[in-house]
Amino acid sequence: MPGLEVPGEFLRHAILDTVIPHNPELDLEVALASALENGADDLPSVLSSIPQRSLLFFDEFLPVRIVLRLSNCSGAILKQYLPRLEIRLDVFVVDPAEPVADHSTPSREAVFSGVVDTNEEPLVVINEFEGDEGSGNHVYIIWNIESFLKRPRNRIQQPSLLFLASVSLNPSEGCRPEDIEDAYLPPLIPASTNMLQSLSGDKFFSNREPFLPASRLLRVVPTTYTEDPIYNIQQQHGHPFRVVPAASARIRYSRLNSYSGLPTTVASLDFEVTPFLNCTVSFDKANFQVSTGTIEPLSDVPGLQLPLICRPRDDVTLVYKITPEYGPETNSSSTAIMSVLDISLAATLLLADDCHPRIVMEWKTNIDFSMALNPTFGGPSQALQRLNRPMNLPMLSSNIGDGQATRSSLRERAYSVTDVGVTISFSGPVRVQVGTPFSWDVFIVNRSKVPRKFALIAIPRRKQVDSRGHVSRPSTSSIASRKDWVAEAVTDDNVVHARQKSVAGQEAELISLSTDIRVGPLLPGICHSTELKLLPLATGSLHLEAVRLVDVTTNETTDIRDLPDILADDQPRAS
């Protein structure tokens, strides 16, 4: 190998490969020494003697070993260039059965990409050998990296994982460009002839003498070697490993159908072991964390305490009671609360005595703590059955008397169930200030079985014009005149005055600043939250005519008239 002056020659004859041992605690130094003693020469034959995994699993934390073999490398060269190496591992999911056209690469999706921590010392194994061309050595450098095999976004019929490693040689920290004064002129070498020497006496160059060395105009021919330097190498051929999902998990929610001061949700977690396994699975951990609320496990009974030993096709259901927390400023009976639930599951696969893969599933989901208006309404009786029966009825307040609504009777939230299978709720402040915009929080849940896309349009309330019209009366001129040849007035002044008076006073009291709100597309069971901005222009009790829900796909419209109350005043609200 060339000397230390040529960094690009360090990886000239290097070979890179990856290995996934069946036993993660396997001593690779002993395994490599045993393979070399048995006569293995090239790197693939050396690694083939190590027992490797035949089946991998999604959501698994998998330790991978990256092996780099160098030829004829001395200890001084290895000590100098080893800290400058950057090792990277990329894992792709492919389908070996997918037909590939000529001169095209098969489709693949990256499921992991990581860099080896250079602070950890790698394992170095040196093998000295004697050949026909003389003595030499092979240096095996082994790094350990832990990868997480996440699930691909696309559905693949027969997925397999392809592990590809790469090694790059970074420049030395001492060879920085600012430390070099002249890249064309090495130190301790005489300068060449100045081609602009004849212009040194020109008055135009009085401040600085022009200088152009002749070496920059001559052709430089390399004399040491003709091959390009190598600063990075990649694994040429990857070995595909079959991969399957070891378990699947899903969570379902249901509201507690009993009246209480706080909305309570019961969550059931289903953990199912797939039939692709032929071993037992230890369900070790199920951790739930809610952003605002408390969680109470309902299945913490003998026989269901973790860890649980499961067989293929087993389905374990854990039940939790989730209750939101409210601050002193929140009215729990009138506003909808959205919370985020963090779910973390862990299990261990007992493949063999020396192989225990560990899978971890983590995801986040939203919880709707919207409260039913009258949860004691109950289900429909057998004597009365009708279509589109609401799930609950509004509870009337007893604080309304003499047609005047008190502060306790005003509603901050309205809840509606439409005929198209959509649940929509509006929540916002009751008391607002004239001239100050405010907003309603709109929460929509698609409870139908098909995806839907909606548009929300606020319809302002207009004054009703008297449909009876003006009762025409005979004009004074007609009454005064009793002659038969005098006709009645064609247009009476009373009629004109009444029509002009009916046009006046149609100014807007409540303006919608959100002209058109688009929602969707919403898949079945998916919720969405948005805002509807309004501007009050008059004092007193203000109302919208309706909020029109338009299905963009079918153009079906639904007018929602059950809306929160608005009480506007001209005084600023107390903070």
C-alpha positions in Angstrom: 0.0 0.0 0.0 1.3 3.5 -0.7 2.5 5.7 2.1 0.6 8.1 4.3 0.9 10.9 1.7 -1.9 9.5 -0.4 -5.2 9.3 1.6 -7.2 8.1 -1.4 -5.3 4.8 -1.4 -6.5 3.7 2.0 -9.7 2.2 0.6 -8.2 1.0 -2.7 -8.8 -2.7 -2.2 -11.4 -2.5 0.6 -14.5 -4.8 0.6 -17.7 -4.0 2.6 -20.5 -6.3 3.8 -23.1 -6.6 6.4 -24.0 -9.5 8.7 -27.0 -10.1 11.0 -26.1 -12.9 13.4 -28.7 -15.3 14.7 -27.3 -14.7 18.2 -26.8 -11.0 18.9 -24.4 -11.8 21.7 -22.1 -13.9 19.3 -18.4 -13.2 19.7 -17.5 -12.3 16.1 -13.8 -12.3 16.8 -13.9 -16.0 17.7 -16.2 -16.7 14.7 -13.9 -15.0 12.2 -10.8 -16.7 13.6 -12.5 -20.1 13.3 -13.6 -19.4 9.7 -10.1 -18.2 8.7 -8.5 -21.3 10.3 -10.8 -23.5 8.2 -9.4 -22.0 5.0 -12.0 -19.3 4.2 -10.4 -16.6 2.0 -12.8 -14.0 0.6 -15.1 -12.0 2.8 -18.4 -13.7 1.7 -17.1 -17.1 2.5 -15.9 -15.9 5.9 -19.3 -14.4 6.8 -21.2 -17.4 5.5 -19.8 -19.5 8.3 -21.6 -17.3 10.8 -25.3 -18.3 11.5 -27.6 -15.5 10.4 -31.2 -14.6 10.8 -33.6 -16.1 8.2 -36.7 -14.1 9.1 -37.0 -10.5 10.3 -40.0 -8.6 11.7 -41.4 -5.1 11.3 -41.2 -2.8 14.3 -38.1 -4.7 15.5 -34.9 -3.2 17.0 -32.3 -5.2 15.1 -28.5 -5.1 15.8 -26.5 -5.2 12.5 -22.8 -5.7 12.1 -20.9 -3.9 9.3 -17.7 -5.6 8.3 -14.9 -3.7 6.3 -11.9 -5.7 5.1 -8.7 -3.9 4.2 -5.7 -5.4 2.4 -2.0 -4.9 3.4 -2.8 -2.3 6.0 -0.2 -1.5 8.6 -1.0 -0.5 12.2 0.2 3.1 11.7 -2.0 3.7 8.6 -5.0 2.1 10.4 -4.5 4.3 13.4 -4.3 7.5 11.3 -7.3 6.9 9.0 -9.7 4.9 11.2 -11.0 7.9 13.2 -11.8 9.7 9.8 -14.1 7.0 8.6 -17.9 7.6 8.4 -20.0 4.4 8.3 -23.6 4.6 7.1 -26.3 1.9 6.9 -29.5 2.1 4.7 -32.3 -0.5 4.9 -34.7 -0.8 2.0 -37.9 -2.9 1.6 -38.2 -4.6 -1.8 -40.4 -7.2 -3.5 -38.2 -9.9 -5.1 -41.2 -11.2 -7.0 -41.9 -7.9 -8.7 -41.2 -8.0 -12.4 -38.6 -5.5 -13.5 -38.3 -4.1 -17.0 -35.0 -4.1 -18.9 -32.4 -1.4 -17.9 -34.5 -0.4 -14.8 -34.0 -0.8 -11.1 -36.7 -2.4 -8.9 -38.8 -0.1 -6.7 -37.7 0.1 -3.1 -38.6 2.1 -0.1 -36.2 3.2 2.7 -37.3 2.0 6.2 -34.1 2.9 8.1 -31.1 5.1 7.6 -28.4 5.7 10.3 -24.8 6.5 11.0 -22.4 4.5 13.2 -21.3 6.3 16.4 -17.6 7.0 15.9 -17.1 7.3 19.7 -17.4 3.6 20.1 -14.3 1.6 19.3 -14.8 -1.0 16.5 -13.6 -4.6 16.7 -10.4 -5.1 14.7 -9.2 -8.6 13.6 -5.9 -8.9 11.7 -5.1 -12.0 9.7 -1.5 -12.6 8.4 -1.0 -14.9 5.5 1.8 -16.1 3.2 1.2 -16.3 -0.6 3.0 -16.8 -3.9 3.5 -13.1 -4.2 4.8 -12.7 -0.7 3.4 -12.1 2.8 0.5 -9.8 3.5 -2.5 -9.3 5.8 -6.2 -8.7 5.9 -7.6 -6.4 8.5 -11.3 -6.9 9.4 -13.0 -3.9 11.1 -16.4 -4.6 12.6 -18.9 -1.9 13.7 -22.2 -2.5 15.5 -25.3 -0.4 14.8 -28.9 -0.9 16.0 -31.6 -0.3 13.4 -35.3 0.0 13.7 -37.4 -1.7 11.0 -40.4 0.5 10.6 -43.3 -0.4 8.4 -43.4 0.8 4.8 -46.0 3.2 3.5 -46.9 1.1 0.5 -48.4 -2.3 0.7 -46.1 -5.0 -0.6 -47.2 -8.6 -1.3 -43.9 -10.4 -0.4 -41.6 -7.9 1.3 -37.9 -8.4 1.9 -35.3 -6.2 3.5 -32.1 -5.2 1.7 -29.2 -3.9 3.9 -26.6 -1.7 2.1 -23.6 -0.2 4.0 -21.3 2.6 2.8 -18.0 4.0 4.1 -16.6 7.5 3.5 -13.1 8.9 4.3 -13.4 12.4 5.6 -10.6 15.0 5.1 -8.2 15.5 8.0 -8.9 18.4 10.4 -5.3 19.6 10.0 -5.6 20.0 6.2 -7.9 22.9 6.2 -8.0 25.3 3.2 -7.2 28.3 5.2 -3.9 26.8 6.4 -2.5 26.6 2.8 -1.1 29.8 1.5 -0.7 28.8 -2.1 -2.2 25.5 -3.4 -0.1 25.7 -6.6 3.3 26.3 -4.9 4.4 23.8 -2.2 6.8 25.0 0.4 10.6 24.8 -0.1 10.3 24.7 -3.9 11.8 27.7 -5.9 9.2 29.8 -7.8 9.1 29.6 -11.5 9.7 32.5 -14.0 7.3 35.4 -13.8 5.6 35.7 -17.2 4.5 39.3 -16.5 8.0 40.6 -15.6 8.0 43.0 -18.5 5.0 44.9 -17.1 6.7 45.5 -13.7 7.8 49.0 -14.9 4.4 50.1 -16.0 3.0 53.1 -14.1 -0.5 51.5 -14.1 0.8 48.8 -11.7 2.4 51.2 -9.3 0.9 49.7 -6.1 1.5 46.0 -6.8 3.9 44.2 -9.2 2.0 41.8 -11.5 3.0 38.2 -11.1 2.1 35.1 -13.1 4.3 32.0 -12.7 5.1 29.9 -15.7 4.1 26.7 -13.9 0.4 27.7 -14.1 0.6 27.8 -17.9 2.3 24.5 -18.3 0.6 21.1 -18.4 1.0 19.1 -15.2 1.3 15.3 -15.8 0.9 13.0 -12.8 3.9 10.8 -12.2 3.0 8.9 -9.1 -0.1 6.9 -10.1 -2.8 7.2 -12.8 -5.8 5.8 -10.9 -8.3 8.2 -9.3 -8.2 8.3 -5.4 -11.0 6.5 -3.6 -12.6 8.3 -0.7 -15.9 6.2 -0.3 -17.0 2.7 -1.1 -20.4 1.0 -1.0 -21.6 -2.5 -0.5 -21.9 -4.0 -3.9 -24.5 -6.7 -3.3 -27.0 -6.9 -0.5 -28.6 -10.1 0.8 -32.4 -9.8 1.0 -34.0 -11.0 4.2 -37.6 -12.0 4.4 -39.7 -9.8 6.7 -43.2 -10.2 8.1 -45.3 -8.3 10.8 -45.1 -10.1 14.1 -48.2 -8.5 15.7 -50.8 -5.9 15.0 -52.5 -3.5 17.4 -55.5 -1.2 17.2 -57.5 0.9 19.6 -61.2 1.7 19.7 -63.2 4.2 21.7 -66.7 4.3 23.1 -68.3 6.9 25.3 -69.7 6.0 28.7 -73.5 6.0 28.3 -74.2 7.3 31.8 -74.7 10.8 33.0 -71.7 12.2 34.8 -70.1 15.6 35.4 -67.1 14.8 33.1 -67.2 13.1 29.7 -65.6 9.7 30.1 -64.3 7.5 27.3 -63.6 3.8 27.4 -60.6 2.7 25.2 -60.1 -1.0 24.3 -56.7 -2.0 22.9 -56.5 -5.2 20.8 -53.1 -6.8 20.5 -53.1 -9.7 18.0 -50.3 -12.1 17.2 -50.1 -12.8 13.4 -50.2 -16.3 12.1 -46.8 -15.9 10.4 -45.0 -16.9 13.6 -44.4 -20.4 14.9 -43.1 -19.3 18.3 -44.5 -17.8 21.5 -44.6 -14.0 22.1 -44.2 -12.3 25.4 -46.4 -9.2 25.6 -44.3 -7.1 28.0 -45.5 -3.5 28.1 -48.6 -1.4 27.3 -48.1 2.2 28.2 -50.8 4.9 27.8 -50.3 8.6 28.4 -52.9 11.3 27.8 -52.0 15.0 27.4 -54.9 16.3 29.6 -56.6 13.7 31.7 -56.2 10.6 33.7 -56.1 6.9 32.7 -57.5 4.1 34.8 -56.8 0.5 33.7 -60.0 -1.7 33.9 -58.3 -5.0 33.0 -55.7 -5.0 35.7 -56.9 -8.3 37.1 -55.2 -11.6 37.7 -54.6 -13.4 34.4 -54.3 -10.2 32.4 -51.3 -8.6 34.1 -48.3 -8.1 31.9 -46.2 -9.8 30.7 -48.6 -12.2 28.9 -47.5 -15.3 26.9 -49.3 -15.4 23.6 -49.4 -17.9 20.8 -50.0 -17.2 17.1 -53.5 -15.9 16.3 -54.1 -14.9 20.0 -55.9 -11.7 20.6 -55.5 -9.8 23.9 -57.8 -6.9 24.8 -57.0 -4.4 27.4 -59.6 -1.8 28.6 -58.8 1.6 30.0 -61.0 4.4 31.3 -59.9 7.9 30.2 -61.3 11.0 31.9 -60.2 14.6 30.9 -59.0 17.1 33.4 -60.6 20.6 33.5 -59.1 23.8 34.9 -61.0 26.3 37.0 -61.8 28.4 34.0 -63.2 25.6 31.9 -66.9 24.7 31.8 -66.9 21.0 31.4 -70.6 20.8 30.5 -70.5 23.1 27.5 -67.2 22.8 25.6 -65.6 20.1 23.6 -62.1 19.0 24.7 -59.5 17.4 22.3 -56.7 15.4 23.9 -53.7 13.5 22.5 -53.1 9.9 23.6 -49.6 8.4 23.4 -49.6 4.6 23.0 -46.4 2.5 23.5 -46.4 -1.3 23.2 -43.4 -3.7 23.5 -43.2 -7.5 23.0 -40.4 -10.1 22.9 -40.4 -13.0 20.4 -39.1 -16.2 21.8 -37.6 -17.7 18.6 -34.8 -19.7 20.2 -32.8 -19.9 23.4 -30.2 -17.5 22.0 -32.5 -15.3 19.8 -35.1 -13.0 21.4 -36.1 -10.2 19.0 -37.8 -7.3 20.5 -40.6 -5.3 18.8 -41.9 -1.8 19.8 -45.0 -0.1 18.4 -45.6 3.6 19.2 -48.2 6.0 17.8 -50.4 9.0 18.7 -54.1 9.4 18.3 -56.7 12.1 19.2 -59.6 11.6 21.6 -62.9 13.6 21.3 -64.2 14.2 24.8 -67.4 15.9 23.5 -70.3 15.4 25.9 -73.7 14.3 24.9 -76.4 16.9 25.5 -78.7 14.4 27.3 -76.9 11.1 27.9 -79.8 9.8 29.9 -82.0 9.8 26.8 -81.2 6.1 26.3 -81.9 3.9 23.3 -85.1 3.7 21.3 -87.9 1.6 22.7 -89.7 -1.2 20.8 -92.9 0.7 20.8 -91.5 3.8 19.0 -89.1 3.3 16.1 -88.3 5.9 13.4 -85.5 6.6 11.0 -82.7 9.1 11.8 -83.5 9.0 15.5 -81.1 11.3 17.3 -78.7 9.7 19.8 -79.6 12.3 22.5 -82.0 15.2 23.2 -81.0 18.6 24.4 -81.6 19.3 28.1 -83.7 22.4 28.7 -82.7 24.8 31.3 -85.1 25.8 34.1 -83.6 29.3 34.4 -85.7 30.8 31.6 -88.6 32.9 32.8 -90.8 35.5 31.2 -89.1 35.1 27.9 -85.7 36.5 29.3 -82.6 34.3 29.1 -80.2 34.5 32.1 -76.5 34.0 32.0 -76.8 30.3 33.1 -79.2 29.5 30.3 -76.9 30.7 27.5 -75.2 27.9 25.7 -71.5 28.0 24.8 -71.7 24.8 22.8 -74.2 23.2 20.3 -74.1 19.6 19.2 -75.8 18.3 16.0 -76.1 15.0 14.2 -76.8 15.3 10.5 -78.6 12.9 8.2 -75.5 12.3 6.1 -73.7 10.5 9.0 -71.7 13.5 10.2 -71.5 14.8 13.8 -70.7 18.5 14.1 -70.3 20.7 17.2 -69.8 24.4 17.7 -68.3 26.0 20.8 -67.3 29.6 21.5 -67.7 32.5 23.9 -71.1 33.6 25.0 -70.4 37.2 25.8 -68.6 39.2 23.1 -67.8 42.9 22.5 -69.2 44.9 19.6 -66.6 45.5 16.9 -64.3 42.8 18.2 -64.1 39.6 16.1 -64.5 36.2 17.8 -64.4 32.7 16.6 -66.3 29.4 17.0 -64.5 26.2 17.2 -66.0 23.7 14.8 -65.4 20.0 15.4 -66.6 17.6 12.7 -66.5 13.8 12.9 -67.3 11.6 9.9 -69.3 8.6 11.2 -70.4 7.4 7.8 -68.8 4.5 5.9 -67.6 6.6 2.9 -65.0 9.4 2.6 -66.6 12.9 2.6 -65.6 16.4 1.7 -67.6 19.4 3.0 -67.9 23.2 2.7 -69.2 25.3 5.6 -71.1 28.5 4.8 -72.5 30.9 7.4 -75.9 32.3 6.5 -76.8 35.6 8.3 -80.2 36.3 9.7 -82.4 38.9 7.9 -85.5 40.6 9.1 -88.7 39.2 8.0 -90.8 41.5 5.7 -94.5 41.7 6.4 -96.0 39.2 3.9 -99.4 40.8 4.3 -98.2 44.0 2.6 -99.9 47.3 2.9 -103.7 47.6 3.0 -104.6 50.0 0.3 -107.0 52.8 1.4 -108.8 55.2 -0.8 -107.0 58.5 -1.2 -108.3 61.7 0.2 -108.9 63.1 -3.3 -111.2 60.1 -4.1 -113.2 60.5 -0.9 -113.6 64.2 -1.4 -114.7 63.9 -4.9 -118.2 62.5 -5.4 -118.4 63.0 -9.1 -118.6 60.0 -11.3 -116.1 61.4 -13.8 -113.2 61.6 -11.2 -111.1 58.4 -11.1 -109.3 57.1 -8.0 -105.6 57.8 -7.6 -103.3 55.2 -9.4 -100.6 55.4 -6.7 -101.5 56.2 -3.2 -99.0 58.1 -1.0 -99.6 55.7 1.9 -98.4 52.7 -0.2 -95.2 54.5 -1.3 -94.4 55.5 2.3 -95.0 52.0 3.6 -92.7 50.4 1.1 -89.9 52.9 1.7 -90.2 52.3 5.4 -89.9 48.5 5.0 -86.6 48.9 3.1 -84.9 50.9 5.9 -83.4 49.1 8.9 -81.9 46.0 7.1 -78.4 46.6 8.4 -76.3 43.5 9.3 -75.9 42.7 13.0 -73.6 39.7 12.7 -71.1 39.3 9.9 -69.2 36.1 9.0 -65.5 36.7 8.3 -65.0 33.1 7.1 -66.8 33.1 3.8 -66.1 29.5 2.7 -64.5 26.8 4.8 -63.3 23.6 3.2 -63.1 20.4 5.2 -61.8 17.1 4.0 -61.6 14.7 2.5 -62.4 12.9 5.8 -62.1 9.1 5.8 -64.6 7.1 7.9 -64.1 7.7 11.6 -61.8 10.7 11.1 -62.3 14.0 12.8 -61.3 17.6 11.9 -61.2 20.9 13.8 -61.5 24.3 12.2 -62.7 27.9 13.1 -65.6 30.1 12.0 -64.8 33.8 12.6 -67.6 36.3 13.3 -67.9 40.0 13.8 -70.7 41.5 15.9 -72.0 45.0 14.9 -74.9 45.4 17.3 -75.7 45.0 20.9 -78.1 42.4 22.4 -78.8 38.8 21.5 -77.4 38.0 18.0 -78.1 34.9 15.9 -77.1 33.3 12.6 -79.9 32.0 10.4 -77.9 28.7 10.0 -74.6 27.2 9.1 -75.0 25.4 5.8 -73.0 22.1 5.4 -72.5 21.3 1.7 -71.3 17.9 0.5 -68.9 18.8 -2.3 -69.2 15.4 -3.9 -73.0 15.2 -4.1 -73.9 18.9 -3.6 -76.3 17.8 -0.8 -76.9 20.6 1.7 -77.8 20.5 5.4 -78.7 23.6 7.4 -77.6 23.5 11.0 -79.7 25.8 13.1 -78.8 24.6 16.5 -76.0 27.1 17.2 -74.5 28.6 20.4 -75.9 31.8 21.8 -74.3 35.2 21.3 -74.7 38.1 23.7 -73.0 41.3 22.5 -72.4 44.4 24.6 -70.5 47.6 24.0 -68.4 47.4 27.2 -65.1 45.5 27.3 -65.2 42.2 29.0 -63.6 41.9 32.3 -60.4 39.9 32.2 
